[in-house]
Amino acid sequence: MTINKRKKNDRQRGSKTHGWGAKKKHRGQGNRGGRGMAGTGKRADSKKPSIWKTDYFGKHGFVSKTPKLKINPVNINFIEQHIDRLISNGLIRKEDGFYSVELEKLGYNKLLGDGKVSVKFKIKTSFASEKAVEKVKEAGGEVVILIEKSK
C-alpha cells in the first residue's frame, strides 16, 4: 500500500515561526551580513589567510590610454564591382587611364586582395595586404600605403 508523504510546509501552517525560533530570525536579507565575500578578511582573522592567495585586495592590471585603431577592410573586388556607382557619386575619379581611389573617402582603411583586378587602379590607403598590392600591380596599377609598417 502506497503512502502519500505530506510536505513539511503543511505541518508548519499556523506555527508562526516555521521552525526558526524567534520571529526575528530568517526574515529576509537582514540576517545575511552582506553579499558575496563581504567581511571575509578585512577585519579579524576569520578567513584572511585564504583570501591572501586570491586577488581580492588592491588594483590589478591597467587600462591602456593609447587609442586603438579600428581596421575597416574592403576587398578589391567590391571596388571593381561598384566602380560605376562610386564614380557617379564622386568617390572615385578617372584620370590618365587610371581609376584614382582614396579608401578613406569610401569609409575604409585597409585593402584586401579577394577577387580579380581587370582595370588600373591608383589606390591610397592606410593599410593593404601584400596580396592586394600584388594584384593591383599585376593589372598595371599602384597602391600608395600611407602608414608604414614597423618591422
Secondary structure, DSSP 8 states (H G I E B T S, - for coil): -------HHHHTTT-SSTTSSSTTTT-SGGGT-SSTTTTSSSSSSSSHHHHHTTT-SS--S----S------EEEHHHHHHTHHHHHHTTSEEEETTEEEEEHHHHT--EEE--S---S-EEEEESEE-HHHHHHHHHTT-EEEESS----
